[in-house]
Amino acid sequence: HLLALINDILELSAIESGQLRLSRGRVDVFALANEVVREARGLVGDRPLQVRIEGAPIVARVDARRVRQIVGNLVNNAIKFTQRGEVVIQVQREGGLVEISVRDTGPGISAQERAIIFEEYKQVGSQRSRRRGTGLGLAITRRLVMLHHGSIKVDSELGRGSTFRVLLPIGNVDAPPSRKQSRPPEAR
């Protein structure tokens, strides 16, 4: 837990200082998300919880490592907070964007909690489940999405679950791989 906290703090610091570099290339976002889902199924244990993915191959010019981190964080959180039902990951094209949604049948997030969910060191949910996290995962996820010039939002209803939606520009998939420094857009 301490190592995860240290790594999260170092990563957030790198993002804030503009030192985090994206390495963009051609990535099949559906295939990447499918790998994350296969790995995350082990977190279910013996709970009556189905984890599945829907969609089709969509190639985008993104940083594969960072998009894997985005999807992994959202999927792992959905599994952590959902005791029964399902977690569904969907990858689809929305015009010039790829949409990655993670929907669960968990307890949902109140409007008050939704207002702070992407802030650093903020956690929602029961005291027991909060101890398992650092309070930085969604803040880092949001910043990684912003580095890609994308957007993230959450829709939720108490007792009915949550859906996190990430939109990322597909970009020029024929461009050569890059290794340039990216700074997040200014917070609004």
N, C-alpha and C positions, 0 to 999 in steps of 0.2 A: 504494500500500500504506500509506504514511504517513497519507494523508488518511482512509482507511478505519479505521485504528487510532485516529486522533484522534476521528473521529465515533463509533466504538464506545465510547471512554472517556467522551465527553460524554454519550452516551445512557445508559450505565450509571450515571453520576453523577446524571443527572436522575431515573432510576428510584429510586436509593438515597435521594435527598433528598426524594422524594415530589413532585417538581416535574413529573413526566410526567403529562399529562392524557389520559384516554381520551375519545374522542368517539364514543359509542355510537349506532348507528342500525340500521335494517333492512338486513341484508347477506345476499345469497345466497352462502353460503360455498362452495358447489360452483362457481359461476360465477367467484368470485374465485380459487379454487385452479386452475381451468382456465386463467385468464389467466397465472398464475405458471408453470404447466407449459408453455404455449405459448412464453413468453419464455425459459424455462430450456433448452428443447430446443437452442438455439444453443450451449450449453456442451458438448454431446456431441462435437462435431467429427466425426472419422472413426472413432470407436470403435464397435464392434458393441454398441451400447447402445440399448435401446428405453425411452422415457419415455412413460408413459401414465397416464390418470386414469380412475377408476371412481366411480360413485355417481349421485346425482340431486340436483336443487335442494333446498337446505335453508336456510331463512331463520332467522337468529339476530340477536339484538341485541348487536352487537359493534362494536369500532372497526375499520373496514375496513383502514385503513392499517397498524395493528399486526398484524392477522391476516395480511395480505399479507406482512408482515415475518417472521412466525412460519413460514408455509408456505414462503416463499422461502428462508429460511435452511436449513430441513430438506431441501428439494428440491435446493438448490445443493450442500449437503454430500453428499447421496446421490450426485449426479452426479460430484462431485469425487473421491470415494473408490471409485467403481464403474467398473472398466475394461471390463467386458463383462456382458451379461445384460440386466437390466431394473431400472428404478425405477418403482414403481407407487404412485400417490397415490390414496387412497380416502377419500371423504367420505360419511358415513352418520349416521343418527340413532340414538342410544342413549338411549331414554327422553326425559328433558328436556335431553339433551346432544347436541351435534354432535361426532362423532369424526372427526378428520383423522389418517390414518395415512400414513406414508411408508416404504415397504418397498423394500430394495435387495438386490442379489445381490453386494454388495461383499465385502471381506475379513472383515467382522465386527469386533466389539469385545470384547476380553477382559473378564472379570469385574473385574479390577483397574482397567482403564481405564473401565469403566462406572461404577465407584464415584466417579470424579472428573470425568466428562465434562461436567457442568453447572456446574462451578466456574470462576471467573474465571481467565483466563490459562493454562488447562490445555488442552493439545492432545494428541490421540492419533494414531496412525498413523505412517507412515514419516517420516523427517526431511525428505524432499523435499516431501511434501504439507503438512507442518506450516508450512513457511516461507510458504505461500500464505495463511495465516490469521492472525488476531490473537489467538485464544484466548478471545475474548469472545462469539462468535456464539451458542453454545448457552446460555451464562449469561444473555445478554440475552433469548433466546427463552424460557427458563424463567421469567424475571421477567415478561415480557409475558403469558405464560400465567397466571401467578399474579395479575397485575393484573385479568385477566378472571375471576378466581375459578375457574380451571380447573386441570387437572393435565397433566403430561407424564411419560412414561416411555419407556424403551428396552428392547427385547428383542433379544438378539443371540447369535450363535453363530459362533465363529471358522471361517472358510472357508465360511460359509453366508449371510452378510449380516446386516442389521439392520432392525428396524422401530421407528420412533418413533411413539408414539401421543399425540395431544393431545386432551383432552376439554374442551370449553367449554360453559358453560350457554347454552341457547338464549334464555332470558329472555323478557321481555314484548315481543314484536316489534311490538306496536301502540303502545307508549309513544313519545312524541316524542323526537327526537334529543337527546342530552345533551352537556354539555361540563363535566363535573365532575372535580375532582381525585380520583384514585384512588391509594390506597397499597397496596402488595403485602401480603398476609397475612404474619404473622411466620413466619420459617423454622422448620421443625420438626426 
